[in-house]
Amino acid sequence: MAGPIIGGFITQSHLGWRWTAYITGIMALLFGGISFVLVPETFAPRLLTQRARKTRFATGDWAMHAKAEESPIDIRSLISRYLSRPLAMLFLEPILFLMTIYMAFVYGIIYLLFEAYPVSFQEERAWNAGVGSLPFIAITGGVFCGAGLIVWYSKAYMAPKMQRIGRLQPEERLPPMMVGGALLPAGMFWFAWTSNPSILWVPQVLSGVFIGAGVLMYVPPPPKVPFLVF
């Protein structure tokens, strides 16, 4: 949510709206280059392939190879792995299909907020582009609150049970999502109910906290969350 805030002040300044794209490109080039140099390779088949190649040259055993090298990459395998398999999973797994629909709805709400906030705070309340984008800070605060709730639930419930039993049922990661599923419509209703310009702007801005928390918590934490140390 920092993009609309930065973009609002850039547009308001003498730089003009084109610099919103220029700065985005500069940051992408900068951080992309840093990541290319510093982020290590973590894909297991790729690591095993590199290790096998080094072993072949070090030992002279040209029969040494990784499992991934036994399957050549061709168009058929790429289509099967990256196109047909995801579509089959989407339509043959009901829970995955329903989760995808819900995620699409939530992402649609996120992008609609980029249009609703300027209308509500800049057009209706006559704030300028920079100040009118500051209410997005409330959504960012809600995102951090949602992340804190997920971390608390993971460390207070999931991590101890993982240590006792050694495994968790997938459904045990759903309670944060259930809370997020209630916070998101509550925040949207709050935002709409307080959108009248005659009402003080504070309640409408605070609705973003519920929206941000609900947006973040709509996906249950992954299985490895209990092992995170904060």
Secondary structure by P-SEA (a helix, b strand, c coil): caaaaaaaaaaaccccaaaaaaaaaaaaaaaaaaaacccccccaaaaaaaaaaaaaaaccccccccccccccccaaaaaacccaaaaaaaaacaaaaaaaaaaaaaaaaaaaaaaaaaaacccccccccccccccaaaaaaaaaaaaaaaaaaaaacaaaaaaaccccccccccaaaaaaaaaaaaaaaaaaaaccccccccccccaaaaaaaaaaaccccccccccccc
